[in-house]
Amino acid sequence: LKTLDAHEEDVSALSYCPYSKCILSASWGGRIRIHHDHDPQSTKILRQIDGHATAISCMAYSVKLCTIATSSTAGSVRLWDFQDIKLTATLQAHTTEVTLLHWIDEYRALLTADFLGNLILWTVAPWRDKYKPIC
């Protein structure tokens, strides 16, 4: 059993990257942490970023695209390159809290949903018209 370093605010999302053996955590404080899970006895924080100015409501990791998607209570969705932890895109279409993020790796798409029941399917790289809602 392991204990990870605590966030300053409540944890809102968790994900696991099986290939690099990292645990991803996000908090209501807008922060994303990547915890290294190689040591069987403990973990350590590899990287930490302040991902959103408002609370992070959801997070999803795509193994195939090596991309982290995070969403905020303000309605924004951000995509992060896992290797560099660099912001690659900000998706703006929701007007309220995003409540669901789901990668559809086979089609290189991201499905998002919000508090009002709106669903948006986004194209992502390597689509020519990437980061566009398609329905």
C-alpha positions as protocol buffer text, in pm:
chain_id: "A"
residue {
  index: 1
  type: LEU
  ca { x: 0 y: 0 z: 0 }
}
residue {
  index: 2
  type: LYS
  ca { x: 133 y: 343 z: -95 }
}
residue {
  index: 3
  type: THR
  ca { x: 46 y: 696 z: 0 }
}
residue {
  index: 4
  type: LEU
  ca { x: 94 y: 975 z: -252 }
}
residue {
  index: 5
  type: ASP
  ca { x: 188 y: 1330 z: -159 }
}
residue {
  index: 6
  type: ALA
  ca { x: -129 y: 1522 z: -87 }
}
residue {
  index: 7
  type: HIS
  ca { x: -269 y: 1801 z: -302 }
}
residue {
  index: 8
  type: GLU
  ca { x: -353 y: 2129 z: -132 }
}
residue {
  index: 9
  type: GLU
  ca { x: -720 y: 2085 z: -236 }
}
residue {
  index: 10
  type: ASP
  ca { x: -952 y: 1787 z: -287 }
}
residue {
  index: 11
  type: VAL
  ca { x: -848 y: 1540 z: -556 }
}
residue {
  index: 12
  type: SER
  ca { x: -1099 y: 1545 z: -842 }
}
residue {
  index: 13
  type: ALA
  ca { x: -952 y: 1292 z: -1087 }
}
residue {
  index: 14
  type: LEU
  ca { x: -702 y: 1006 z: -1111 }
}
residue {
  index: 15
  type: SER
  ca { x: -556 y: 815 z: -1403 }
}
residue {
  index: 16
  type: TYR
  ca { x: -278 y: 563 z: -1456 }
}
residue {
  index: 17
  type: CYS
  ca { x: -19 y: 541 z: -1732 }
}
residue {
  index: 18
  type: PRO
  ca { x: 81 y: 173 z: -1756 }
}
residue {
  index: 19
  type: TYR
  ca { x: 384 y: 214 z: -1985 }
}
residue {
  index: 20
  type: SER
  ca { x: 568 y: 474 z: -1782 }
}
residue {
  index: 21
  type: LYS
  ca { x: 420 y: 352 z: -1453 }
}
residue {
  index: 22
  type: CYS
  ca { x: 295 y: 694 z: -1351 }
}
residue {
  index: 23
  type: ILE
  ca { x: -9 y: 794 z: -1152 }
}
residue {
  index: 24
  type: LEU
  ca { x: -177 y: 1115 z: -1266 }
}
residue {
  index: 25
  type: SER
  ca { x: -379 y: 1320 z: -1018 }
}
residue {
  index: 26
  type: ALA
  ca { x: -573 y: 1644 z: -1050 }
}
residue {
  index: 27
  type: SER
  ca { x: -730 y: 1867 z: -789 }
}
residue {
  index: 28
  type: TRP
  ca { x: -997 y: 2128 z: -731 }
}
residue {
  index: 29
  type: GLY
  ca { x: -704 y: 2368 z: -695 }
}
residue {
  index: 30
  type: GLY
  ca { x: -636 y: 2344 z: -1071 }
}
residue {
  index: 31
  type: ARG
  ca { x: -315 y: 2145 z: -1027 }
}
residue {
  index: 32
  type: ILE
  ca { x: -202 y: 1831 z: -1210 }
}
residue {
  index: 33
  type: ARG
  ca { x: 63 y: 1600 z: -1064 }
}
residue {
  index: 34
  type: ILE
  ca { x: 249 y: 1310 z: -1217 }
}
residue {
  index: 35
  type: HIS
  ca { x: 366 y: 1060 z: -956 }
}
residue {
  index: 36
  type: HIS
  ca { x: 639 y: 809 z: -1038 }
}
residue {
  index: 37
  type: ASP
  ca { x: 535 y: 454 z: -945 }
}
residue {
  index: 38
  type: HIS
  ca { x: 851 y: 250 z: -1014 }
}
residue {
  index: 39
  type: ASP
  ca { x: 956 y: 198 z: -653 }
}
residue {
  index: 40
  type: PRO
  ca { x: 743 y: -73 z: -487 }
}
residue {
  index: 41
  type: GLN
  ca { x: 766 y: 104 z: -149 }
}
residue {
  index: 42
  type: SER
  ca { x: 696 y: 467 z: -237 }
}
residue {
  index: 43
  type: THR
  ca { x: 616 y: 721 z: -504 }
}
residue {
  index: 44
  type: LYS
  ca { x: 752 y: 1066 z: -578 }
}
residue {
  index: 45
  type: ILE
  ca { x: 620 y: 1364 z: -769 }
}
residue {
  index: 46
  type: LEU
  ca { x: 791 y: 1381 z: -1108 }
}
residue {
  index: 47
  type: ARG
  ca { x: 611 y: 1685 z: -1243 }
}
residue {
  index: 48
  type: GLN
  ca { x: 353 y: 1932 z: -1130 }
}
residue {
  index: 49
  type: ILE
  ca { x: 169 y: 2196 z: -1330 }
}
residue {
  index: 50
  type: ASP
  ca { x: -97 y: 2451 z: -1256 }
}
residue {
  index: 51
  type: GLY
  ca { x: -329 y: 2344 z: -1534 }
}
residue {
  index: 52
  type: HIS
  ca { x: -638 y: 2561 z: -1486 }
}
residue {
  index: 53
  type: ALA
  ca { x: -722 y: 2885 z: -1306 }
}
residue {
  index: 54
  type: THR
  ca { x: -1040 y: 2719 z: -1176 }
}
residue {
  index: 55
  type: ALA
  ca { x: -1099 y: 2371 z: -1036 }
}
residue {
  index: 56
  type: ILE
  ca { x: -1021 y: 2068 z: -1250 }
}
residue {
  index: 57
  type: SER
  ca { x: -1343 y: 1871 z: -1286 }
}
residue {
  index: 58
  type: CYS
  ca { x: -1221 y: 1575 z: -1498 }
}
residue {
  index: 59
  type: MET
  ca { x: -906 y: 1419 z: -1640 }
}
residue {
  index: 60
  type: ALA
  ca { x: -846 y: 1142 z: -1894 }
}
residue {
  index: 61
  type: TYR
  ca { x: -525 y: 992 z: -2032 }
}
residue {
  index: 62
  type: SER
  ca { x: -485 y: 850 z: -2382 }
}
residue {
  index: 63
  type: VAL
  ca { x: -213 y: 585 z: -2398 }
}
residue {
  index: 64
  type: LYS
  ca { x: -224 y: 577 z: -2778 }
}
residue {
  index: 65
  type: LEU
  ca { x: -196 y: 955 z: -2821 }
}
residue {
  index: 66
  type: CYS
  ca { x: 26 y: 1007 z: -2515 }
}
residue {
  index: 67
  type: THR
  ca { x: -200 y: 1298 z: -2421 }
}
residue {
  index: 68
  type: ILE
  ca { x: -365 y: 1412 z: -2099 }
}
residue {
  index: 69
  type: ALA
  ca { x: -701 y: 1587 z: -2124 }
}
residue {
  index: 70
  type: THR
  ca { x: -818 y: 1803 z: -1833 }
}
residue {
  index: 71
  type: SER
  ca { x: -1135 y: 2006 z: -1793 }
}
residue {
  index: 72
  type: SER
  ca { x: -1243 y: 2283 z: -1562 }
}
residue {
  index: 73
  type: THR
  ca { x: -1551 y: 2397 z: -1380 }
}
residue {
  index: 74
  type: ALA
  ca { x: -1541 y: 2703 z: -1610 }
}
residue {
  index: 75
  type: GLY
  ca { x: -1597 y: 2487 z: -1920 }
}
residue {
  index: 76
  type: SER
  ca { x: -1252 y: 2477 z: -2077 }
}
residue {
  index: 77
  type: VAL
  ca { x: -1077 y: 2157 z: -2189 }
}
residue {
  index: 78
  type: ARG
  ca { x: -699 y: 2147 z: -2214 }
}
residue {
  index: 79
  type: LEU
  ca { x: -477 y: 1890 z: -2385 }
}
residue {
  index: 80
  type: TRP
  ca { x: -127 y: 1824 z: -2256 }
}
residue {
  index: 81
  type: ASP
  ca { x: 158 y: 1633 z: -2419 }
}
residue {
  index: 82
  type: PHE
  ca { x: 248 y: 1367 z: -2160 }
}
residue {
  index: 83
  type: GLN
  ca { x: 620 y: 1354 z: -2245 }
}
residue {
  index: 84
  type: ASP
  ca { x: 688 y: 1728 z: -2220 }
}
residue {
  index: 85
  type: ILE
  ca { x: 388 y: 1827 z: -2006 }
}
residue {
  index: 86
  type: LYS
  ca { x: 335 y: 2105 z: -2254 }
}
residue {
  index: 87
  type: LEU
  ca { x: -5 y: 2254 z: -2332 }
}
residue {
  index: 88
  type: THR
  ca { x: -94 y: 2157 z: -2690 }
}
residue {
  index: 89
  type: ALA
  ca { x: -451 y: 2289 z: -2714 }
}
residue {
  index: 90
  type: THR
  ca { x: -732 y: 2462 z: -2530 }
}
residue {
  index: 91
  type: LEU
  ca { x: -1080 y: 2362 z: -2645 }
}
residue {
  index: 92
  type: GLN
  ca { x: -1358 y: 2613 z: -2582 }
}
residue {
  index: 93
  type: ALA
  ca { x: -1719 y: 2526 z: -2660 }
}
residue {
  index: 94
  type: HIS
  ca { x: -1879 y: 2441 z: -2325 }
}
residue {
  index: 95
  type: THR
  ca { x: -2038 y: 2723 z: -2127 }
}
residue {
  index: 96
  type: THR
  ca { x: -2062 y: 2535 z: -1798 }
}
residue {
  index: 97
  type: GLU
  ca { x: -1869 y: 2275 z: -1596 }
}
residue {
  index: 98
  type: VAL
  ca { x: -1733 y: 1984 z: -1800 }
}
residue {
  index: 99
  type: THR
  ca { x: -1844 y: 1661 z: -1633 }
}
residue {
  index: 100
  type: LEU
  ca { x: -1694 y: 1394 z: -1860 }
}
residue {
  index: 101
  type: LEU
  ca { x: -1386 y: 1338 z: -2073 }
}
residue {
  index: 102
  type: HIS
  ca { x: -1346 y: 1017 z: -2271 }
}
residue {
  index: 103
  type: TRP
  ca { x: -1081 y: 932 z: -2530 }
}
residue {
  index: 104
  type: ILE
  ca { x: -1188 y: 732 z: -2834 }
}
residue {
  index: 105
  type: ASP
  ca { x: -836 y: 627 z: -2932 }
}
residue {
  index: 106
  type: GLU
  ca { x: -934 y: 426 z: -3240 }
}
residue {
  index: 107
  type: TYR
  ca { x: -1069 y: 742 z: -3403 }
}
residue {
  index: 108
  type: ARG
  ca { x: -827 y: 989 z: -3243 }
}
residue {
  index: 109
  type: ALA
  ca { x: -1115 y: 1177 z: -3089 }
}
residue {
  index: 110
  type: LEU
  ca { x: -1214 y: 1315 z: -2750 }
}
residue {
  index: 111
  type: LEU
  ca { x: -1571 y: 1308 z: -2622 }
}
residue {
  index: 112
  type: THR
  ca { x: -1668 y: 1576 z: -2370 }
}
residue {
  index: 113
  type: ALA
  ca { x: -1992 y: 1641 z: -2181 }
}
residue {
  index: 114
  type: ASP
  ca { x: -2106 y: 1921 z: -1956 }
}
residue {
  index: 115
  type: PHE
  ca { x: -2342 y: 1997 z: -1669 }
}
residue {
  index: 116
  type: LEU
  ca { x: -2623 y: 2097 z: -1908 }
}
residue {
  index: 117
  type: GLY
  ca { x: -2613 y: 1764 z: -2095 }
}
residue {
  index: 118
  type: ASN
  ca { x: -2424 y: 1885 z: -2402 }
}
residue {
  index: 119
  type: LEU
  ca { x: -2196 y: 1633 z: -2574 }
}
residue {
  index: 120
  type: ILE
  ca { x: -1912 y: 1736 z: -2805 }
}
residue {
  index: 121
  type: LEU
  ca { x: -1692 y: 1503 z: -3010 }
}
residue {
  index: 122
  type: TRP
  ca { x: -1356 y: 1669 z: -3092 }
}
residue {
  index: 123
  type: THR
  ca { x: -1100 y: 1575 z: -3354 }
}
residue {
  index: 124
  type: VAL
  ca { x: -741 y: 1573 z: -3230 }
}
residue {
  index: 125
  type: ALA
  ca { x: -400 y: 1537 z: -3393 }
}
residue {
  index: 126
  type: PRO
  ca { x: -317 y: 1405 z: -3652 }
}
residue {
  index: 127
  type: TRP
  ca { x: -648 y: 1512 z: -3811 }
}
residue {
  index: 128
  type: ARG
  ca { x: -601 y: 1794 z: -4057 }
}
residue {
  index: 129
  type: ASP
  ca { x: -879 y: 1994 z: -3892 }
}
residue {
  index: 130
  type: LYS
  ca { x: -770 y: 1905 z: -3541 }
}
residue {
  index: 131
  type: TYR
  ca { x: -927 y: 2051 z: -3228 }
}
residue {
  index: 132
  type: LYS
  ca { x: -1263 y: 2108 z: -3399 }
}
residue {
  index: 133
  type: PRO
  ca { x: -1600 y: 1988 z: -3272 }
}
residue {
  index: 134
  type: ILE
  ca { x: -1744 y: 1738 z: -3519 }
}
residue {
  index: 135
  type: CYS
  ca { x: -2086 y: 1692 z: -3360 }
}
